[in-house]
Amino acid sequence: MHLKGKTVGVIAPAGVPDHDDVARGIALLESWGLEVRVGAHIRERFRYFAGTHDARQADLAWALTDPSIDIVWIARGGYGCVHCLPALPQALPRPKTVIGFSDATSLFCAMQHMPGARLIHGPSLGSLAAHVDDASRQSVLIALTDSVAPAITLQHLHGARAPVSGRLHGGNITTLASMAGTRWQADCRDAIVLLEDITELAYRLDRSITLLKESGTFDGARAFVLGEFVRCALPADADYTLHDIFVDLLAPYGVPVFAGAPIGHAARNVAWTYGAPVRLEHEQLVFESAGEAAHDASGTLRSLAPAR
């Protein structure tokens, strides 16, 4: 995908963005050769949302259905995408890329099987120029241009160390849990599941993971990779870590658990694409090219298509 001449539609389907940060993000996109158009309601405010539900739904529908828009960029997370999901179009008029993270996880769950939708978990536009580092920005360019991203070194926490291949899924734990039991529940079968969160106490993370387990969301997952957990405090007298909690909860799946992925709400938020083929080996998350994804080490054709 060549960026020059592509058009970005900027929308705020959730929380109220910092418009100075969004302006800095727009300037950066324009320096990349992208044309930028802004949703009609992005500067509105209704309670803790960037406009009423109808206004936010209208901007999302515009960005997804206008054939002149190539890339839909979420301005900010927070909370509110879920109100827009019932208004999602049944189909896209042409292939589109959607970029965001945090609360956008709910949007990605709802669009995970939509033909023509390419979903990139990466910095929101409000954080792209103002709050993440150069490596994060470079990772977005890599994702947008279909280049192969460099491998990410991880920390092995639990399970076998044999290589594991799968497609990427996951996102914000609390948002994933809010989708459990709905028609938009995440489909993690055959997936390597990346997880992150912010400002959630340990017991609330436990509660969300338990809900995801009991709802069947994680059934068929091939591995789990933990990202950043920003300001997720333990009790003052805790003699355990967050990693201990996650291993306790995820070990029954009998699959590997790793930590250390630079994804989430910290200054480094590496972009990755939903459904992208990857493998875990030598304590690294390795992104595969299209050719590598088509064949395993023996040369046998294999499929990483998501289960329906």
N, C-alpha and C positions, 0 to 999 in steps of 0.2 A: 504494500500500500504506500503510494507516494503521497506526501502530505501537501505539497504545493497545489493550490487550487481546490482542496477539500474544504467543506463548510462544516463548522461546529455550531450546534444549537445548545445554548446554555440555559439550563432550567434549575429551579429550586423546588423539588417535590416534597421536601421535608422541612428542616429547620431554617431559621432566618440566617442568611449568609452575611458575612462582613463584606460590604460592597467595595471597600477599598482593596481588600484582598482579591476579590473577584476581578476588579479592574486590572490589578497586577497580573493575574492569571491570563486575562484576555490579551494583554500586551505581549506576554510570553508566547501565547499561541500564534499571534500575528507575526512574531519574529521567526516562528517556525514555518511561515508561509501559509498558514491556515486563515480562512475567512471566518469571522465569528459573528453570529447573530444571537440576540438575547431574547428569551421568552417574554411575552407581553406583560406577565404578572410578577416577574422576578423581584421587583422592588416592593411588592405588597407585603402586608403583615397582618396576620390574624392570630391573636393569642400567641402561642409559641411556635406557630407555623409561618412559612413564607407565603402567606395568602390563605384564603379559604380553601376548603377541599375542592370545590368546583374550579377555582382559579388554578390550583396546582395540577388538577387533572387535565385542564385545558392545555396548559403548557406542555405537559408530558405527551398528550395526544398530538399536539402540533409537531413536536420534535420527532416523534416516531412515525408520523404519517406523511410529513412534508417530504416529497421525493428529492428536494434540493439539499436536504440535511444528510451529511455523511456520518457525522459523529455527534452523539448526544452526551454532553458533559454535565454531570451533577455538580451544582455549586457548593452544596454542603450536606452533611449527614444530619445528625440530630435525631429527629423522629417525625414521621409523617408519610413516608412512601406507601405504607400499607393502605392509606385512604385512597390512593390513586390506582391500586391494582385492579379493582373492578372495572375501571375504565380503559384498561389496556386494549389495544386493537387486536382483533383476531389474527391478523397477519400484517407483516410489514410490506410496504410497496416496493421495497428494494433492500438489499443488505445494509445493515447499520451497525455501528459500534457504539456501545454505551459504556461510559467510564464513571466510576465512583467507588465508594466503599462505605463501611460502617452501616448506616441505615439503608443504604442502597442494596445491601445483602437481600432484603426482602424483594426488591425489584428483580434482582438476579434470580432468585428462587422462582419467581413467577414467569420469568422469560427463559428459563434454562433449556426448554425444548422448543422454543419458537424458531422456526426456520428463518435464516438470514440474520439472526441476532448474534453479534459477537460481543461478549460481556467481559470487560476488563476491570478487575479489582485493582484500583490504583488511586492515587491522590485525587481528591475532589478539586474542582477548579479553584476554590477559595484557599486551598492549602498548597497548590502546585508551585506558585512562585513565592509564597510567604512563609510556609511552615515546614517544608520538606527539603532534603539536601539534594545536591547535584546528582548523586547516584540514583535517587528516586526519580528525578526528572529524566535522566538518561534511560531508566528502565521503562518509562512511559513511551519514549521514542522508539525503543526496541520493540515494544509490544505493538505500537501503531504501524510500524514498518515491516512487521512479520519477520523480524530477525530472530535468531536464536539467542536467548538470554544466557548469561553466564551462570554456572552452577552455584548453588548456595550451600555453604558449609553448615552442618547442623550438629546438634548434640544428641546422641542416642540415649534414650531414657529407659526403654523397655522393649522386649520382644526380639525376634530373630533379626540377624544382621544380613540375611540373604537379600539380594536385589529384589525390589518390588516395583512393578510398573502399574500405572493407572492414569486416570484423568483427574485434573485438579478440580476441587470443589471446596465449599466452605465459606468463611467470612467471619462476621461478627457473631459471637456465641449467643448473646442476648437476643439479637434479631433473628437468628436461626431458630431459637427456641420459640419466639413469638409466631413463627410460621408453622410450628409443629401441630399436626392435626387439622390444618386448613387445606384447601385445594391447592395451595401454593407450597406445600411442604417440600423441603429440599430433597433431592434424589441423590444420595451418596453411594449408591451401589457401584462397585468397581472403581471407587474414587480414592485418591489420596486427599484427605480432608485437612485443609488449613484453617486454623482457629485463632482468633484474637479477641481482645475486649479492652474496655477502659472504664475506670471508676466503678468497678463491681467488686464488692466484698467477696471473700473466698466462699462463704456459704451460698451466696447468690449464684456464683459460677457453678458450684456443685448442683444447685437446684436446676439451673438451665441445662447442664449436661445430662442430668438424670431425666429430665423431661424429653430431651432429644433421644436418649436411649430407649425410654419406654414407649415413645411414639413410633419407633422403628426408623427414625430418620437416618441413623448411622448403620442400619443393617446392610451388610455387604461391603462396607468400607474396607479398603486394603491396607491403609495405614493412616496415622494421624500425625500432623506436624503443627506444633504450637508456635505462634508468633509472639507479638508484643502484648503484654498485659500491663497497661499504663495505669498507675495509681490504683491497683487492685490489691488492697491491703489485707494482710493477715491479722488475726488478733495479736495483741502486744505480747502475750505469753506463748505464742505458737512455737512448737518444737518440730515443725514440719514446713514444707515449702508448697507453693502452688503446683510445682511439678509433681510433688508427692500426691496431691489431691487428684490431678489429672490421671496419673498412672493408676491409682486406685480405681477410678471410674472407668477407664478405657481398657485396662488390662484384660477384662473378661472377653473382649472381642478376639483376643489371640493374634493380634496384628502388631507390627512395630509402632512405637510412639517415639517421635523425635521432638526436639525443641530448638529454638534459636533462629527461626525464620524472621527476617526483618520486614514483617508486614504488620500493619495496624496503625495505631495512633501516635507512634513515636516519630522522630525527625526523619528516620529512614523507613519508607513505606514502598517497598518494591512492587511494581505492577506485575500482575499475572492474569492469564486469560482462563475463564471458566471453560472446562472441558479440554484444556491443553494437555497433550500427552507428556508425561514425565516419568522418571524412574528415580528410586531411592537406592543408592549404592555407595559404599565407602563413606557413609555418613555425609552424603551430599544429596541435595535435590537437583537433579539433572534435567534440564529442559531439552526435549527431543525435537529434531527437525522432522519435517513431514516424511522424509525417507526413512529415518530411524523409527518413527512411530508405526510405519507400515509393516515392519518385519522385526522379529525377535532375533536373539543372537544366533539361532540355528538357521535363520533365513526363512522361517515359516511365517506366512502371512498371519497377522493377528488383528483383532478388532478392539478398539478402545471406545467404540460408540456407546453412549449412555444407555442403560436399560430403560425401557419405557414402562 
